[in-house]
Amino acid sequence: MSTPDFLNRTRTARRVLVIDQGFLGDALHLLPALWEIRRHYPRAALEVVTTPVACELLALARCADRLRPLELMPERRSLREQLRLLHALRRERFEVAFNLNAADRSILLTGLCGARWRLGLTGGRWHFWYRWCIPHWLPEPDPDLPVFEHHRQALMAAGFVLGEPRFGLEVPPDARDWAAAWGSPSTVHLSLNSANPLKEWPVRHYAQLVAQVWAARPATAFLLSGTRSAREQRRLDAFFTLVADPRARRLPPGLSLAQLAAVLQGCHLHVGPDSGVIHLAAALGVPTVSLFRQRGGYRAWLPVGPHHQHLLAPCTCVHDHGSRCAVLGEPECLVRVAPEAVSGQVLRALACGGRQTR
Protein backbone atom coordinates (compact mmCIF):
# COMPACT_ATOMS: atom_id res chain seq x y z
CA MET A 1 0.00 0.00 0.00
CA SER A 2 1.34 3.45 -0.88
CA THR A 3 1.15 6.12 1.80
CA PRO A 4 -1.33 8.35 -0.16
CA ASP A 5 -3.79 5.42 -0.05
CA PHE A 6 -3.68 5.22 3.75
CA LEU A 7 -6.92 7.08 4.38
CA ASN A 8 -8.85 5.31 1.62
CA ARG A 9 -7.78 1.91 2.93
CA THR A 10 -8.61 2.72 6.55
CA ARG A 11 -11.56 5.15 6.46
CA THR A 12 -14.01 2.49 7.70
CA ALA A 13 -12.02 1.99 10.92
CA ARG A 14 -14.06 2.07 14.12
CA ARG A 15 -11.20 2.42 16.61
CA VAL A 16 -8.40 4.96 16.00
CA LEU A 17 -5.44 5.67 18.29
CA VAL A 18 -3.09 8.68 18.33
CA ILE A 19 0.14 8.42 20.35
CA ASP A 20 1.93 11.68 21.09
CA GLN A 21 3.95 11.82 24.30
CA GLY A 22 4.53 15.56 24.36
CA PHE A 23 3.92 18.29 26.89
CA LEU A 24 1.81 21.45 26.75
CA GLY A 25 3.24 23.07 23.61
CA ASP A 26 3.34 19.74 21.76
CA ALA A 27 -0.29 19.02 22.66
CA LEU A 28 -1.43 22.42 21.42
CA HIS A 29 0.29 21.87 18.09
CA LEU A 30 -1.26 18.40 17.84
CA LEU A 31 -4.82 19.74 18.14
CA PRO A 32 -5.40 20.76 14.48
CA ALA A 33 -4.31 17.28 13.37
CA LEU A 34 -6.63 15.65 15.91
CA TRP A 35 -9.56 17.64 14.56
CA GLU A 36 -8.67 16.45 11.04
CA ILE A 37 -8.52 12.83 12.19
CA ARG A 38 -11.85 13.29 13.97
CA ARG A 39 -13.38 14.71 10.76
CA HIS A 40 -12.01 12.01 8.44
CA TYR A 41 -13.00 9.10 10.69
CA PRO A 42 -16.47 10.29 11.76
CA ARG A 43 -17.68 6.84 12.82
CA ALA A 44 -14.57 5.89 14.78
CA ALA A 45 -13.87 6.11 18.51
CA LEU A 46 -10.75 8.31 18.79
CA GLU A 47 -8.37 7.77 21.70
CA VAL A 48 -5.13 9.61 22.51
CA VAL A 49 -2.19 8.45 24.61
CA THR A 50 -0.19 11.39 25.91
CA THR A 51 1.25 12.98 29.05
CA PRO A 52 -1.00 14.02 31.97
CA VAL A 53 -0.58 17.75 31.25
CA ALA A 54 -1.44 17.16 27.59
CA CYS A 55 -4.52 15.19 28.64
CA GLU A 56 -5.62 18.17 30.73
CA LEU A 57 -5.20 20.44 27.72
CA LEU A 58 -6.88 18.13 25.20
CA ALA A 59 -9.86 17.77 27.54
CA LEU A 60 -10.59 21.46 26.85
CA ALA A 61 -10.94 20.71 23.14
CA ARG A 62 -13.19 17.64 23.45
CA CYS A 63 -11.98 16.23 20.14
CA ALA A 64 -11.10 12.77 21.52
CA ASP A 65 -13.45 10.17 22.96
CA ARG A 66 -10.88 9.01 25.50
CA LEU A 67 -7.57 10.35 26.83
CA ARG A 68 -5.07 7.91 28.30
CA PRO A 69 -2.33 9.55 30.43
CA LEU A 70 1.18 8.14 30.33
CA GLU A 71 3.72 9.67 32.69
CA LEU A 72 7.08 10.51 31.12
CA MET A 73 8.88 12.20 34.01
CA PRO A 74 11.57 9.73 35.21
CA GLU A 75 10.86 10.40 38.89
CA ARG A 76 7.16 9.59 38.46
CA ARG A 77 6.89 6.95 35.74
CA SER A 78 7.03 3.22 36.40
CA LEU A 79 7.53 0.18 34.18
CA ARG A 80 4.46 -1.43 35.71
CA GLU A 81 2.20 1.44 34.65
CA GLN A 82 3.63 1.45 31.14
CA LEU A 83 3.08 -2.29 30.76
CA ARG A 84 -0.45 -1.95 32.13
CA LEU A 85 -1.21 0.71 29.53
CA LEU A 86 0.26 -1.39 26.72
CA HIS A 87 -1.87 -4.36 27.78
CA ALA A 88 -4.99 -2.16 27.83
CA LEU A 89 -4.24 -0.80 24.34
CA ARG A 90 -3.77 -4.25 22.86
CA ARG A 91 -7.02 -5.39 24.44
CA GLU A 92 -8.88 -2.55 22.65
CA ARG A 93 -7.91 -3.94 19.21
CA PHE A 94 -7.36 -0.60 17.47
CA GLU A 95 -7.46 -0.71 13.70
CA VAL A 96 -5.44 2.47 13.02
CA ALA A 97 -2.65 4.16 14.99
CA PHE A 98 -1.01 7.51 14.22
CA ASN A 99 2.33 8.73 15.57
CA LEU A 100 3.21 12.30 14.58
CA ASN A 101 6.06 13.26 16.93
CA ALA A 102 8.87 10.82 16.02
CA ALA A 103 10.03 10.22 19.62
CA ASP A 104 11.60 6.79 20.13
CA ARG A 105 9.42 5.91 23.12
CA SER A 106 6.19 6.71 21.29
CA ILE A 107 7.37 4.88 18.15
CA LEU A 108 7.92 1.76 20.25
CA LEU A 109 4.51 2.11 21.85
CA THR A 110 2.91 2.54 18.43
CA GLY A 111 4.64 -0.61 17.22
CA LEU A 112 3.44 -2.62 20.21
CA CYS A 113 -0.12 -1.25 20.50
CA GLY A 114 -1.58 -3.95 18.27
CA ALA A 115 -3.13 -1.71 15.59
CA ARG A 116 -3.19 -3.25 12.11
CA TRP A 117 -2.52 0.01 10.24
CA ARG A 118 0.23 2.21 11.68
CA LEU A 119 1.42 5.54 10.26
CA GLY A 120 4.35 7.68 11.46
CA LEU A 121 6.02 11.01 10.69
CA THR A 122 9.79 10.98 10.33
CA GLY A 123 11.74 13.48 12.42
CA GLY A 124 15.07 13.73 10.61
CA ARG A 125 16.66 10.60 12.02
CA TRP A 126 16.19 6.91 11.34
CA HIS A 127 16.89 3.71 13.26
CA PHE A 128 16.72 0.30 11.60
CA TRP A 129 13.97 -0.86 13.96
CA TYR A 130 11.59 1.98 13.06
CA ARG A 131 10.22 0.03 10.08
CA TRP A 132 9.41 -2.90 12.35
CA CYS A 133 7.31 -0.66 14.58
CA ILE A 134 5.56 1.44 11.92
CA PRO A 135 5.19 0.13 8.36
CA HIS A 136 4.01 3.39 6.76
CA TRP A 137 6.03 6.59 7.05
CA LEU A 138 5.49 10.17 5.96
CA PRO A 139 8.37 12.43 4.85
CA GLU A 140 10.06 14.98 7.07
CA PRO A 141 8.14 18.28 6.87
CA ASP A 142 9.35 21.70 5.79
CA PRO A 143 11.24 23.03 8.86
CA ASP A 144 9.93 26.55 8.23
CA LEU A 145 6.30 25.51 8.71
CA PRO A 146 4.70 25.74 12.17
CA VAL A 147 4.65 22.43 14.03
CA PHE A 148 0.86 22.15 13.77
CA GLU A 149 1.25 22.43 9.99
CA HIS A 150 3.90 19.68 10.05
CA HIS A 151 1.22 17.36 11.43
CA ARG A 152 -1.50 18.54 9.05
CA GLN A 153 0.75 18.30 5.98
CA ALA A 154 1.67 14.77 7.04
CA LEU A 155 -2.01 13.82 7.10
CA MET A 156 -2.50 15.41 3.68
CA ALA A 157 0.27 13.16 2.34
CA ALA A 158 -1.76 10.21 3.67
CA GLY A 159 -4.83 11.24 1.65
CA PHE A 160 -6.56 13.72 3.97
CA VAL A 161 -8.30 16.77 2.48
CA LEU A 162 -7.44 19.57 4.89
CA GLY A 163 -9.78 22.23 6.20
CA GLU A 164 -8.81 25.40 8.04
CA PRO A 165 -6.56 24.85 11.10
CA ARG A 166 -8.67 24.52 14.23
CA PHE A 167 -7.66 24.48 17.90
CA GLY A 168 -11.16 24.53 19.35
CA LEU A 169 -10.35 25.09 23.02
CA GLU A 170 -13.42 25.64 25.21
CA VAL A 171 -12.86 27.19 28.64
CA PRO A 172 -15.48 25.90 31.13
CA PRO A 173 -17.79 28.46 32.77
CA ASP A 174 -16.49 27.84 36.31
CA ALA A 175 -12.95 28.69 35.18
CA ARG A 176 -14.16 31.85 33.44
CA ASP A 177 -16.03 32.89 36.58
CA TRP A 178 -12.92 32.32 38.68
CA ALA A 179 -10.73 34.33 36.30
CA ALA A 180 -13.12 37.28 36.04
CA ALA A 181 -11.65 38.87 39.16
CA TRP A 182 -8.13 38.89 37.71
CA GLY A 183 -8.06 40.12 34.12
CA SER A 184 -9.13 43.35 32.45
CA PRO A 185 -8.85 44.80 28.92
CA SER A 186 -5.59 46.56 29.87
CA THR A 187 -3.94 43.56 31.55
CA VAL A 188 -0.71 41.95 30.37
CA HIS A 189 0.03 38.38 31.42
CA LEU A 190 3.71 37.77 32.14
CA SER A 191 5.20 34.29 32.18
CA LEU A 192 8.76 34.47 33.49
CA ASN A 193 9.48 30.77 33.27
CA SER A 194 10.08 27.90 30.91
CA ALA A 195 10.62 24.19 31.56
CA ASN A 196 14.16 24.83 30.28
CA PRO A 197 15.91 27.55 32.35
CA LEU A 198 18.15 28.36 29.38
CA LYS A 199 15.11 29.69 27.52
CA GLU A 200 14.37 32.27 30.23
CA TRP A 201 14.94 36.02 30.14
CA PRO A 202 16.50 37.39 33.37
CA VAL A 203 14.10 38.45 36.13
CA ARG A 204 15.83 41.84 36.39
CA HIS A 205 14.98 42.50 32.73
CA TYR A 206 11.30 41.78 33.38
CA ALA A 207 11.35 44.29 36.25
CA GLN A 208 12.79 46.95 33.93
CA LEU A 209 10.25 46.05 31.23
CA VAL A 210 7.35 46.63 33.63
CA ALA A 211 8.77 49.99 34.75
CA GLN A 212 9.20 51.13 31.16
CA VAL A 213 5.64 50.16 30.22
CA TRP A 214 4.27 52.00 33.25
CA ALA A 215 6.23 55.10 32.32
CA ALA A 216 4.30 55.23 29.02
CA ARG A 217 1.00 53.61 30.05
CA PRO A 218 0.52 53.90 33.83
CA ALA A 219 -2.88 52.15 33.82
CA THR A 220 -1.44 48.87 32.55
CA ALA A 221 -1.88 45.94 34.94
CA PHE A 222 0.36 42.87 35.00
CA LEU A 223 -0.51 39.33 36.07
CA LEU A 224 2.25 36.80 36.72
CA SER A 225 1.83 33.04 36.93
CA GLY A 226 4.01 30.00 37.51
CA THR A 227 3.83 26.33 38.33
CA ARG A 228 4.34 24.94 41.84
CA SER A 229 8.01 24.34 40.99
CA ALA A 230 10.26 25.77 43.72
CA ARG A 231 12.58 27.21 41.06
CA GLU A 232 9.77 29.02 39.28
CA GLN A 233 8.38 30.37 42.54
CA ARG A 234 11.83 31.70 43.49
CA ARG A 235 11.94 33.62 40.20
CA LEU A 236 8.54 35.12 40.99
CA ASP A 237 9.74 36.00 44.51
CA ALA A 238 12.72 37.79 42.97
CA PHE A 239 10.45 39.72 40.60
CA PHE A 240 8.15 40.94 43.36
CA THR A 241 11.14 41.94 45.47
CA LEU A 242 12.13 44.25 42.60
CA VAL A 243 8.57 45.30 41.71
CA ALA A 244 6.51 46.20 44.78
CA ASP A 245 3.50 47.78 43.08
CA PRO A 246 -0.19 46.78 43.28
CA ARG A 247 -0.45 47.07 39.51
CA ALA A 248 1.52 43.80 39.34
CA ARG A 249 -0.24 40.81 40.90
CA ARG A 250 0.76 37.21 41.41
CA LEU A 251 -1.64 34.43 40.49
CA PRO A 252 -1.94 31.42 42.83
CA PRO A 253 0.67 28.74 42.03
CA GLY A 254 -0.31 25.62 40.17
CA LEU A 255 -3.39 26.86 38.32
CA SER A 256 -5.33 24.29 36.33
CA LEU A 257 -4.98 24.69 32.57
CA ALA A 258 -8.63 25.71 32.41
CA GLN A 259 -7.99 28.50 34.93
CA LEU A 260 -4.84 29.63 33.13
CA ALA A 261 -6.67 29.63 29.80
CA ALA A 262 -9.47 31.70 31.32
CA VAL A 263 -6.97 34.22 32.70
CA LEU A 264 -5.27 34.50 29.31
CA GLN A 265 -8.59 35.06 27.56
CA GLY A 266 -9.23 38.01 29.88
CA CYS A 267 -5.89 39.66 29.08
CA HIS A 268 -4.95 42.00 26.25
CA LEU A 269 -1.51 40.46 25.75
CA HIS A 270 0.78 37.63 26.85
CA VAL A 271 4.56 38.15 27.19
CA GLY A 272 7.06 35.42 27.91
CA PRO A 273 9.76 32.99 26.76
CA ASP A 274 9.58 29.98 24.49
CA SER A 275 7.24 27.81 26.58
CA GLY A 276 3.91 26.02 26.48
CA VAL A 277 2.09 29.12 27.75
CA ILE A 278 3.02 31.09 24.61
CA HIS A 279 1.37 28.39 22.50
CA LEU A 280 -1.69 28.29 24.78
CA ALA A 281 -2.13 32.05 24.39
CA ALA A 282 -1.74 31.81 20.61
CA ALA A 283 -4.27 28.96 20.38
CA LEU A 284 -6.75 31.08 22.34
CA GLY A 285 -6.29 34.03 19.99
CA VAL A 286 -4.45 36.17 22.55
CA PRO A 287 -1.70 38.41 21.06
CA THR A 288 1.82 37.56 22.24
CA VAL A 289 5.30 39.00 22.56
CA SER A 290 7.82 36.18 22.89
CA LEU A 291 11.56 35.69 23.35
CA PHE A 292 13.22 32.88 21.37
CA ARG A 293 16.76 31.68 20.89
CA GLN A 294 17.69 31.24 17.24
CA ARG A 295 18.81 27.65 17.35
CA GLY A 296 17.65 24.27 16.15
CA GLY A 297 14.18 24.23 14.64
CA TYR A 298 13.02 27.35 16.48
CA ARG A 299 11.14 28.74 13.46
CA ALA A 300 8.58 25.94 13.63
CA TRP A 301 7.65 26.97 17.19
CA LEU A 302 7.13 30.70 16.59
CA PRO A 303 3.48 31.79 16.98
CA VAL A 304 2.21 32.82 13.55
CA GLY A 305 0.09 35.79 12.56
CA PRO A 306 0.15 39.58 12.72
CA HIS A 307 -0.81 39.64 16.41
CA HIS A 308 2.37 37.80 17.45
CA GLN A 309 5.73 39.55 17.81
CA HIS A 310 9.04 37.80 18.42
CA LEU A 311 12.38 38.94 19.80
CA LEU A 312 15.01 36.57 18.44
CA ALA A 313 18.41 36.09 20.07
CA PRO A 314 21.22 34.57 17.96
CA CYS A 315 22.47 31.50 19.86
CA THR A 316 25.77 29.72 19.30
CA CYS A 317 25.15 26.78 21.65
CA VAL A 318 24.87 23.42 19.92
CA HIS A 319 23.54 21.70 23.03
CA ASP A 320 22.32 23.11 26.33
CA HIS A 321 23.87 20.37 28.44
CA GLY A 322 27.46 21.26 29.27
CA SER A 323 27.32 24.59 27.44
CA ARG A 324 28.88 27.79 28.74
CA CYS A 325 25.37 29.13 29.43
CA ALA A 326 24.52 26.05 31.50
CA VAL A 327 27.64 26.65 33.60
CA LEU A 328 26.79 30.35 34.06
CA GLY A 329 23.16 29.57 34.86
CA GLU A 330 21.59 31.92 32.31
CA PRO A 331 21.53 32.18 28.49
CA GLU A 332 23.99 34.83 27.33
CA CYS A 333 22.09 35.39 24.09
CA LEU A 334 18.82 36.25 25.87
CA VAL A 335 20.61 38.40 28.47
CA ARG A 336 21.66 40.63 25.56
CA VAL A 337 18.02 41.30 24.59
CA ALA A 338 17.49 44.75 26.09
CA PRO A 339 14.34 45.51 28.11
CA GLU A 340 13.81 48.56 25.86
CA ALA A 341 13.42 46.26 22.84
CA VAL A 342 10.75 44.18 24.58
CA SER A 343 8.89 47.13 26.10
CA GLY A 344 8.72 48.71 22.66
CA GLN A 345 7.00 45.60 21.30
CA VAL A 346 4.66 45.47 24.30
CA LEU A 347 3.66 49.12 23.95
CA ARG A 348 2.96 48.66 20.25
CA ALA A 349 0.83 45.61 21.00
CA LEU A 350 -1.08 47.47 23.71
CA ALA A 351 -1.80 50.30 21.28
CA CYS A 352 -3.34 47.83 18.80
CA GLY A 353 -6.71 46.19 19.20
CA GLY A 354 -7.96 42.97 17.70
CA ARG A 355 -7.93 39.33 18.72
CA GLN A 356 -7.73 36.14 16.70
CA THR A 357 -10.26 33.35 17.04
CA ARG A 358 -9.47 29.70 16.51
Secondary structure, 3 states (H helix, E strand, C coil): CCHHHHHHHHCCCCEEEEECCCCHHHHHHHHHHHHHHHHHCCCCEEEEEECHHHHHHHCCCCCCCEEEECCCCCCCCCHHHHHHHHHHHHHHCCCEEEECCCCHHHHHHHHHCCCCEEEEECCCCCCCCHHHHCCEEECCCCCCCCHHHHHHHHHHHCCCCCCCCCCCCCCCHHHHHHHCCCCCCCEEEEECCCCCHHHCCCHHHHHHHHHHHHHHCCCCEEEEECCCCHHHHHHHHHHHHHCCCCCEEECCCCCCHHHHHHHHHCCCEEEEECCHHHHHHHHCCCCEEEEEEECCCHHHHCCCCCCEEEEEEECCCCCCCCCHHHHHCCCHHHHCCCHHHHHHHHHHHHHCCCCCCC
